[in-house]
């Protein structure tokens, strides 16, 4: 969580830090493609430097759009937009951050649970290098429609209901 938000957040009993609540939000997950292959042959200290650079870039993109970095795990980052601080246009900010990603030390640990967290991880299987996939809920929540292509509904591991998703069109695509 950005330091300016932490400074404004109450941490005493009864504050939002200690309550469970439902807030409309958009989650985003990002991984480095082929990281396992890269890590297998990389010098650990060089790899750590590359990960720090990657994490810093992701962090800047997420925080720049008002998001909260949930966690870094290896090459992966999970972020949320619209929670714990509500953002009516959370989907727009999540998509803008994803578009800015090509990454930290300043955050309060915060967690998300539920089906939508797992769904955000499953959506990544539909994205090739450089692509961004949006859940149906994120597409519906956008206040400015995205130039996106509807993907066929599909079953994914761990779900009984097919998912509906959209893929952001590449720049220059009508």
C-alpha positions in Angstrom: 0.0 0.0 0.0 1.4 3.4 -0.8 2.9 5.2 2.2 0.5 8.2 1.8 -2.5 5.9 2.1 -1.0 4.0 5.1 -0.4 7.3 7.0 -4.1 8.0 6.6 -5.3 4.6 7.5 -6.5 3.9 11.1 -4.9 0.8 12.6 -6.8 0.6 15.8 -9.5 -2.0 16.7 -12.6 -1.4 14.7 -10.8 0.2 11.8 -11.1 -1.2 8.3 -7.8 -3.1 8.8 -9.6 -5.5 11.2 -12.9 -5.8 9.3 -14.0 -8.0 6.4 -16.2 -6.3 3.9 -17.2 -6.5 0.2 -16.0 -3.7 -2.0 -16.3 -3.6 -5.8 -12.8 -4.0 -7.1 -10.6 -5.3 -10.0 -7.7 -7.7 -9.5 -4.7 -7.9 -11.7 -1.9 -10.6 -11.8 1.2 -10.4 -13.8 4.0 -13.0 -14.4 7.2 -12.9 -16.4 6.7 -15.3 -19.4 9.3 -18.1 -19.4 10.6 -17.1 -15.9 11.2 -20.8 -14.9 13.3 -21.3 -18.0 15.2 -18.1 -17.4 15.7 -18.8 -13.7 17.0 -22.3 -14.4 20.1 -20.9 -16.2 20.6 -17.5 -14.6 23.1 -16.4 -11.9 21.0 -15.9 -8.8 22.4 -12.4 -8.0 21.8 -11.3 -11.6 18.3 -12.7 -11.5 17.6 -10.9 -8.2 18.6 -7.6 -9.8 16.4 -8.3 -12.8 13.4 -9.1 -10.5 14.0 -5.9 -8.5 13.9 -3.9 -11.8 10.7 -5.8 -12.9 9.0 -5.3 -9.5 9.8 -1.6 -9.4 8.3 -1.1 -12.9 5.1 -3.1 -11.9 4.9 -1.2 -8.6 5.1 2.2 -10.3 2.4 1.2 -12.8 0.0 -0.1 -10.1 0.5 2.7 -7.6 0.4 5.3 -10.4 -3.1 4.2 -11.1 -4.2 4.2 -7.4 -3.9 0.4 -7.0 -2.6 -1.6 -4.1 0.2 -4.1 -4.5 -1.1 -7.2 -2.7 2.0 -9.4 -3.0 5.1 -10.3 -4.9 5.9 -14.0 -5.3 8.9 -14.8 -7.3 8.3 -13.1 -10.7 4.5 -12.6 -10.0 2.7 -9.6 -8.7 -1.0 -9.5 -7.5 -2.7 -6.1 -7.4 -6.1 -4.8 -6.6 -7.8 -1.6 -7.7 -10.8 -0.2 -5.7 -9.9 -1.8 -2.4 -9.2 -1.2 0.4 -9.9 2.4 -0.8 -13.0 2.5 -3.1 -12.4 3.7 -6.6 -15.6 4.0 -8.8 -13.5 3.6 -11.9 -11.3 0.7 -10.5 -11.6 -1.3 -13.8 -10.3 1.6 -15.8 -7.3 2.0 -13.5 -6.5 -1.7 -13.6 -6.6 -1.8 -17.4 -4.4 1.4 -17.6 -1.9 -0.2 -15.2 -1.8 -3.4 -17.2 -1.2 -1.4 -20.4 1.7 0.4 -18.6 3.4 -2.9 -17.5 6.1 -3.9 -19.9 7.9 -4.5 -10.1 8.7 -3.0 -3.8 9.2 -2.1 -0.7 6.4 0.3 0.3 3.2 -1.6 1.0 1.1 -2.9 3.9 0.3 -6.7 3.6 -3.3 -7.0 2.6 -5.1 -10.1 1.3 -7.9 -11.0 -1.0 -9.9 -14.3 -0.9 -12.5 -15.9 -3.1 -13.3 -17.2 -6.5 -12.4 -13.9 -8.3 -8.8 -14.1 -7.0 -8.5 -17.6 -8.5 -10.2 -16.5 -11.7 -7.7 -13.6 -12.2 -4.9 -16.2 -12.1 -6.7 -18.5 -14.5 -7.3 -15.7 -17.0 -3.6 -15.5 -17.6 -3.6 -18.7 -19.6 -5.5 -16.8 -22.4 -2.9 -14.1 -22.7 0.1 -14.4 -25.0 3.2 -12.3 -24.5 2.2 -8.6 -24.4 -1.5 -9.3 -24.2 -4.0 -8.3 -21.5 -7.2 -10.4 -20.8 -10.2 -8.9 -18.9 -12.8 -10.8 -17.0 -16.4 -10.3 -17.9 -16.9 -8.4 -14.7 -14.0 -6.0 -15.4 -15.2 -5.4 -18.9 -18.7 -4.5 -17.5 -17.3 -2.3 -14.8 -15.3 -0.1 -17.3 -16.6 3.5 -17.4 -14.9 3.9 -20.8 -15.3 0.9 -23.1 -12.1 -0.9 -24.0 -11.1 -1.8 -27.6 -11.4 -5.5 -26.8 -12.2 -8.8 -28.6 -14.6 -11.2 -27.0 -13.1 -14.6 -26.3 -15.2 -17.8 -26.5 -16.5 -18.9 -23.1 -14.3 -21.7 -21.7 -14.0 -24.0 -18.7 -10.8 -23.5 -16.7 -9.2 -25.7 -14.0 -11.1 -25.6 -10.7 -14.3 -24.1 -12.0 -17.6 -25.7 -13.0 -18.9 -22.6 -14.8 -17.3 -21.4 -18.1 -15.6 -18.1 -17.9 -16.3 -15.2 -20.3 -13.4 -12.9 -21.0 -12.2 -10.2 -23.4 -8.7 -9.6 -24.8 -7.6 -6.0 -25.2 -6.9 -5.4 -28.9 -3.3 -4.6 -29.8 -2.6 -0.9 -30.6 -3.5 -0.2 -34.2 -6.3 -2.8 -34.3 -9.7 -1.4 -35.2 
